[in-house]
Amino acid sequence: MTTLRLPPEAPSLADGVAQAVRDGVASGQLVPDETYSVYQLAELLGVSRSPVREGMLRLAEAGLVEIRRNRGFRVLPPRAHDVEEIVEIRLALEPAAAAKAALSGTPDQHAALRQALAAMASAVAAGDEAAFWPADRALHDLLLRTAANNRAAAIVAQLRSTTALLGPPTTASGRTLAEIHAEHEPVITAVLRRDAPAAESAMRAHLEATGRLLINRLAAPATPRP
């Protein structure tokens, strides 16, 4: 565990702790079924115990660790079933929201969606993955809010944060930013045409494709470390 590092770009200390532990699990530095001390991790990362505990709670919600009272936390291997559950929930919320956004979105809201898709395209053109994912999240969030469902937007934002903790994005499986952008284009095109069935179908296809890649990656046998 001596090579774990707190990522400098993390928005908060708790986020940084969660990301550092997730990276440690992904790289094999933190071993499944081993129990680690909160004190040990706090000292290693140079932070107090409070953000460590908060970060561990987030990872526990994601299913990556088990909190062991008065002992620390036990690392759990990521499970494909966790992603399956998340995708099922998103499929219950987002395709219907895309349809509603097509029917009831205002001209200003539709213009904002067009701009959000353009922001994704700009990130693709620049090959800027760091800018692409926030633009992707913003587009999904805007669609849900255009459908007048702020609670669903908050739920999906949390689910996406959990998915990020469970493993790397689908680009790690060879999917390109351009391909991901191309899956969003028919959604927004249908919304702007006020074609609710097409918007719903396109969003469903996008989420199903994303879910398959994430689930297959987690379900695949781990590559033995040299």
ABEGO torsion letter per residue (X at the ends): XAABBBBAABABAAAAAAAAAAAAAAAGABBBGBBBBAAAAAAAAGBBAAAAAAAAAAAAAAGABBBBBGAEBBBBBBBAAAAAAAAAAAAAAAAAAAAAAAAABBAAAAAAAAAAAAAAAAAAAAGBAAAAAAAAAAAAAAAAAAAGBAAAAAAAAAAAAAAAAAEBBAAAAGBBAAAAAAAAAAAAAAAAAGBAAAAAAAAAAAAAAAAAAAAAAAABBBBBBX
